[in-house]
């Protein structure tokens, strides 16, 4: 929308490597409760998730620094989120232009991957969480939107019924993964060395079963590139996923 963010937290910057080239001047704040650092920047607007209201003292102080715009996390269709921000920030035209550009990019991406897909191809996205369970995200979280809406890929029936139709994510054990297996399994893992991580997975029988018996293709994604699910991140992640599907 043509608005350059002034600052954000270290956690967000470290988890959004795909965005770094678009944020050349952004300042890093240690955490969102570093109120003096935020005050010194004299921002005109602070954007935060609605769950920050769990920290009422901090929110009260933030509201004294600048108007605070809160957006619900993980509830809105990603394009609707962009439209909402465009409306609230007086950038409706810019938001619609960006959405049209993304939809055109998605159309071109679908044409590129089509020759590489069979008629019965399915896809799923899974994230290894800190408790060693695999998160299967619903449509408005992580890159599920990119996979199923932008690229138009079909989810396995179990994911369609238990996650996408319910709008609730699911955590499963590694041993349960064959039930949710897809032709193309995109795995978000907490490392930048994805090939070493792949080698570790393939030492275990469950992954050998998925690859050699069920014919699944594993595409490993870096958590630091796929943790974000804002509009611009989805656009950049789209290119990564297309390259993996056509490699």
Secondary structure, 3 states (H helix, E strand, C coil): CCCCCCEEEHHHHHCCHHHHHHCCCCEEECCCCCHHHHHHHCCCEEEEEHHHHHCHHHHHHHHHHCEEEEECCCCCCHHHHHHHHHHHCCCHHHHHHHHHHHHHHHHHHHHHHHCCCCCCCCEEEEEECCCCCEEECCCCCCCHHHHHHHCCCCCCHHHHHHHHCCCCCEEECHHHHHHHCCCEEEEEECCCCHHHHHHHHCCCHHHHHHHHHCCCEEEEEEHHHHCCCCHHHHHHHHHHHHHHHHC
